[in-house]
C-alpha cells in the first residue's frame, strides 16, 4: 500500500504514443538536453511520465502551452498550488506593486501581518500562525511542536498519505513501512486500525497527522464520520491533532476542517496558500505556537530566511481574498459535470473507468481484471488525453481552478471523450482489461 506505481511502457504499435511523439518534437529534443544536467531530465517526481514529460512554455488561466505550441486544459495547476490558475491578474498586479520594495528582509512586514490576520480570521481553530516556505516544512514544524508539547516520540499517520518529503512523514509511502521510534501507521478509513495503534503505543504518541482525502497515486475520500472519530480518539489519548490541509483547504471556506466537521490543534497549509509562490503555514492553538515566541524562555528555535517574505505573503493574501464560497461552489459543480461526462463516455465505449473524489478534486482509474487500477491502461489514457489537449496528473489526479470556465470545461470534456475513443481502439486493449 502506498508504493510508487511502476512507470508504464508502450508497445511499438501504440498509435497513442506515436501521436504524442509527432505532436511534441521540440519537447522531445529539450528533454534530451535536460537529462544532461538534471537527474532523469527532471527535478521533481510529479509531472514525469513516459515516453518523456512535457516541457511547458507558458500558462494563462486554465491553460498551458508546451514548447511545440500545443495548448492544454490544465487539471494539475502545479500539483494543486494554483487555485486561480496560471498568471492570475490580481496576484500579478499585487506582486508588481510589492516587488520594488525588495524580496525579503529580517523581522516582520505589513504584508506578513495582514496575511496572518486573514488566515486567523478564515480558520476557526487558528489563534496564531507561523510561516514556513513549503508544506513540507509546515509538516516538519507541526511534528516538532507536537513532540515538544507532549514529550512523546511517536507520530501516527495513514498508509498512503502524503505529507511532503520529510522522512518521518514518508512512512507508509513509496514502499516505506513504519519507522520504529518515529512513525507508526493506521489504515485510512479504518478507525479500528487506529485504535489498535494507540492501544499498542499508549503513552508514546505525540500526535496524529491527517490527510483528509488521500490524493497520491489514488484519490480516496474518507468514509462518513471517520475523520471526526480519528480526531476524537487522538485527543482522548492526549495526542495533538494535526490537519494537513495543504491540498484540501480548497474544499470549504474553512478548509477540510469545516467540510468534515473536525477541530484540529494544528493545521498545515501549503500549495495554493502562497498564490503561486513557495509559502507554508502552521496555524493553531495559541498554547502550542507560544513556544515559538522568541521571548519564551522554554521556547523552540525556528528559523527560515524566507519565512513569510513580503512577496509570498502578498500573493497568498490576494489569493485567499478571491477564494470565496461562490468560487468554491462553482468549482465543485464543474467537477461534478466532468465526473458525469467521464463516466457516461467510458460506459459507452466499454472502458471500465472509476472516478472518485470530492468537491473540486477527482481521481480517474481504468480498472483491470482484478478490480484494481490498471496502471498501464491508465497511462495510455493519460497520454491519449494529452494528445487531445487535456493535461491531468500522471496517476489520474484532477483538480479544478476558479478560472476553469464553461468553455474550458467543454473543451476538456471533448478531449477526454476523444481520448477514451482512442483507448478503446488501441490494439490489445480488450485483453488488457480481461474482457
C-alpha positions, 0 to 999 in steps of 0.5 A: 500500500502506498508504493510508487506505481511502476512507470508504464511502457508502450508497445511499438504499435501504440498509435497513442504514443506515436501521436504524442511523439509527432505532436511534441518534437521540440519537447522531445529534443529539450528533454534530451538536453535536460537529462544532461544536467538534471537527474532523469531530465527532471527535478521533481517526481510529479509531472514525469511520465513516459515516453518523456514529460512535457516541457511547458512554455507558458500558462494563462488561466486554465491553460498551458502551452508546451514548447511545440505550441500545443495548448492544454486544459490544465487539471494539475495547476502545479500539483494543486498550488494554483487555485486561480490558475496560471498568471492570475491578474490580481496576484500579478498586479499585487506582486508588481506593486510589492516587488520594488520594495525588495524580496525579503528582509529580517523581522516582520512586514505589513504584508506578513501581518495582514496575511496572518490576520486573514488566515486567523480570521478564515480558520476557526481553530487558528489563534496564531500562525507561523510561516514556513516556505513549503508544506513540507516544512509546515509538516516538519514544524507541526511534528516538532511542536507536537513532540515538544508539547507532549514529550512523546516520540511517536507520530501516527499517520495513514498508509498512503498519505502524503505529507511532503518529503520529510522522512518521518512523514514518508512512512507508509509511502513509496514502499516505506513501512513504519519507522520504529521510534518515529512513525507508526501507521493506521489504515485510512478509513479504518478507525479500528486500525487506529485504535489498535495503534494507540492501544499498542503505543499508549503513552508514546504518541505525540500526535496524529497527522491527517490527510483528509482525502488521500490524493497520491497515486489514488484519490480516496475520500474518507468514509462518513464520520471517520475523520471526526472519530480519528480526531476524537480518539487522538485527543482522548489519548492526549495526542495533538491533532494535526490537519494537513490541509495543504491540498484540501483547504480548497474544499470549504471556506474553512478548509477540510476542517469545516467540510468534515466537521473536525477541530484540529490543534494544528493545521498545515497549509501549503500549495495554493496558500502562497498564490503561486509562490513557495509559502507554508503555514502552521496555524493553531492553538495559541498554547502550542505556537507560544513556544515559538515566541522568541521571548519564551524562555522554554521556547523552540528555535525556528528559523527560515530566511524566507519565512513569510517574505513580503512577496509570498505573503502578498500573493497568498493574501490576494489569493485567499481574498478571491477564494470565496464560497461562490468560487468554491461552489462553482468549482465543485459543480464543474467537477461534478459535470466532468465526473458525469461526462467521464463516466457516461463516455467510458460506459459507452465505449466499454472502458471500465473507468472509476472516478472518485473524489470530492468537491473540486478534486477527482481521481480517474482509474481504468480498472483491470481484471482484478478490480484494481487500477490498471496502471498501464491502461491508465497511462495510455489514457493519460497520454491519449488525453494529452494528445487531445489537449487535456493535461491531468496528473500522471496517476489520474489526479484532477483538480479544478481552478476558479478560472476553469470556465464553461468553455474550458470545461467543454473543451476538456470534456471533448478531449477526454471523450476523444481520448477514451475513443482512442483507448478503446481502439488501441490494439490489445486493449480488450485483453488488457482489461480481461474482457 
